[in-house]
Amino acid sequence: MYALAGFSGSTLARVDEYDPATDSWTRRADMLTPRRDFVAGVVNGKIYVAAGMSWTDPNGVTYITATEEYDPTTDAWTSKAPCPLASPSNNVYGNVHYGGGAANGRLYVVEFNTNLSGLTATYEYDPSTDRWTTKAPVPFSYQEFAATTLAEELYVLASSAGGGKLAVYDPVGDVWVLRAALPTIALPGLVAANGKVYAVGGVTGDGTHTPFAVSPAVYEYDPAVDRWAARGALTVTRHSPGAVDVGSEVFVMGGSSTTSLFATPVATVEEGTPKP
């Protein structure tokens, strides 16, 4: 498992590798470009990252188009073709957000951008040709994305105050299909395991009728019945965490323990076993 870049007082390029067998972390080669709010995915045993931002001051955001490839066997990063993202209308945080992941041998970046005529876009990266292609836009305009891959399809949850909308992308047909929305929780991590999708942590409230609060809740989405159900809770309250399935276990790490725009990073790593 790899923890890539992010934010801890400043935008990071740091990479750390976790071995569940020994419960130990090892420092690996830094990414070429420090970034946060980026997209990552694995294709043919290599990690690809694209898009993202670099900022400490929310009024001075630098948007990143660079694509990089990491080879775990050589512990080396390589620059690839940049993602053809739309130009932002300004450099204030909130006008642009990115999400996505790998599916069917490609990396996908979904973009929310107030400078786009339809507000959203989808881009596909083919590592075999080092080329980007524009695909069908993600079908909602909520601002912040969490994503995971299940059965070679990309699941994207877009958050807004009070909950989120879910859509699944079929890379073969270049088609997005809306699925059941996730009520009450925004900004969770998203991970697929045992044929289901799990939303872990997040923020409750809408900031108007009810105050924002960080939540440890876990929700399970079953694609077979298109339904969300509550499934316990994390041991550490957090929103926007990273989450990954390794074997039959789900690991949750990072995220923020406060609703402040300036994140309070969470160092604790949790391991759980989803019930089939």
N, C-alpha and C positions, 0 to 999 in steps of 0.2 A: 504494500500500500504506500502511496506517495502523497505527501503534503506539499503542495506547490504554491509558492509566492503568497500573496495576500496582503494583510495589513496588521501591523503591530506598532503603532506610533508613527510609522512611515510605510510607504509602499515597498514590498519585499520582492526579491528575486530568489529567495532561499528555497532549497529543495531538501526534504528529509524523507527517508525510506523507513517504513515500519515492517518488522518481521513478526507476525503473530506467533510463530513457533517459539521465539525466544523473548517475546514481549520487549523488544528493544528497538530504538531508533538509531539510524546512521545518517550522518550528513552526506549529501551528494552534491554534484556540481550545480552551481546556481544557474537559473535561467538566464538567457542573454538579456532579457528586458524585464525590469521590475514591473509588476502589474497586480491589480486586484479586479474583481468583478469580471473575470475572463472566462473563456470556454476551454475545457480540456476533454480529451477522449483518447482511447486506446485503439489503434488499428495495427494488426499484424505484429503485436508485441512491442510497438513503439508508442510513446505518448506524444500527442499533438496538442499544442495550446495556440489559441488565437484570440484576437480582440482584447478588450479590457480597458482599464483606466489606471492612471497614476495620480493620486492627489492626497493632500493632507488638509488643505483649505478647500471647502466645497465650492468656493467661487473661483477656483483656479484648477480645474480638472484638465488633465492631458489625456486625450483619447488615443488608444494604441491600435494599430492595424497589423502589427508584426505577427507572423506565424512562425512557430518553432517546433522542431522535432527532437525528442529525447530518446536515446538508445540506452536502455538499462545495462546492456552487456558491455558497453564502452564507457558509460557514465559521461556522455557528451551530448551537447545541444547543437543543433544545426539550424540556420535560418532557412525559411521557405518563403514561398510567394505570399505577399501580404493579402489580408482579407479586404475585399473592395467595399468597405463600410461607407455609409453615407456620411457626409460632413455634418458636424453638429451645428445647431443654430447659435450656440454660445458655449462657454466653458463652465457653466454653473451646473452642479450636480443635480440630477433628476431629469434632465432633458434627454438622456441617452442611457439605455441599459442593454446588457447582453446576456445570453444564456445559450445552452445547447449541449451537444455531446456527440459521441460516435455511434453510428448505426450502419449496418450493411456495408462495412468497409470504407465509410466516408466520415468526415467530421462536419457537423452542422452548427452554424452560428445563427441564432435568431436575434434580431435587433429591434428594440423600440427606440424610435428617434423622432422627436417633434419636428424635425426638418424633412422627414419623409412625407410624401403626399398622403399615403395610407397609414402612416405612423409605424408600420412594422415591415420587416423584410426577413428573408431566410437565405443563407448562403451555404453552398456545399463545397467541401474541399476534398479532392481526390489525391491521396498521397502518391499513387502510382504515376500520375502525370504532373503533379505539383501545380494544379490548376483549381481556381475557384469558379463556381457557376451559380447564378442567381436562380432560386427556386420559388415555389409558391409561398407567399408571406404567411407568417403565423397569424391565425385568425382572431386575434384580440389585441387590444391596445393597453392592457394593464402594464405597469411599468417594470416590474422586477421579476426575473425568471429563476426557477429551479428546474432541473432537468435530469432525466435518467433514461436508460435504454432497457427495454424488455422485448424479447423475441424479435430483435433487429428492427424495432420501431422506437422512435424517440417520443418520450412523454415529457411535456412541458407544462409546468404550473406557473401561471402568471398571477402575481399578487396585487391586491389593492387593499385599502383599509376594510377590515371586516371579513376577509376571505380571499379565495383565489379561483381562477378558472383553469380547467385542465383541457389540453388538446393532445392528440396522438398523431404523429406524422409517419406516413408510409413512404419510405424513400423510393421504393420501386414505382409506385404510382404518382409520386409527387403530390400527395393529397393529405390535407389536415382534416381531422374529424374532432369536433368538440365532444367532450365527455362530461360526466357529472362534476359539477363544481364542488370545491372543498369549502364548506361553511366555516365561519368563525376564525380560522387560522390564516395568517399571512406570513410570508417570509420563512417557510420551513426549509429544511434540507429535503432532498428527494432521492430515494434509492429503491432499486428493484431487487427482490429476493423471493424465491419459491413461487414464481409466477405471479407475484403481486407487486404493487408499488406502495412504498411507505413514505408518508410525510412526517418528518421528525422535528420537534421543536417548533418555534415560530412566535408570532405576536398575535395577541387577541385585542379586541376593541377596535373602534373606528376613529378615535381621537375627537369625536364630537359628542355622541350620546354616551359612550363609554370610553374610559381612558385606555391608552395603550398599555399592555403588560406582556412581558416575556413569558412564554409557556413551555413546559416540558412535554406537552401532549404528543402522542404518536397516533397517526391515523393510517389505516390500511385501505388501499383501493384495489378492488377485485375487477379486472377487465371483463371477466365472464358475465358478471351481472351489472356492471357499470355502477358500482356503489361504493361509498366510503363508510368505514366503521371505526370507532375508537378502539385502540389497541394498546392500552397501558400508557406508560410515561417514561421519559428519560430520567436518569438520576440527577442530571445537571440541567437546570433551566437555561435555555439558549435559543437564539434565532439565527438564521442564515448559516447553519453549520455545514461542513462537508460530511458526506455519508457514502459508504461504499460496501458492497457485498464481497466478502472473501470466503470462498467455500460456502458453508451454510451459516456463516456468521455475518452480522452487520456491525460495522464500526462507525461511530459518530465522533467527529472531532471539530475543534475550532468553533467559529461562530461568536456571537456577542451576547453578554449577559444583561445588557441594558438597551433601551430603545433610543438612546442618544445617537445622533448622526456620527459622532466620534466614538467608534466602537470600543467596548471593553472586552478584549479578546479572552476566550475561554481556553485554557491549556489542557483541561481534562479530556481524555479519550475514553469512550464507553464502548462496550461490546455487548451485543444482544443476539438472541436467536429467535427469529420470527417463527411462529407456529404455522405449519402447513395447513 
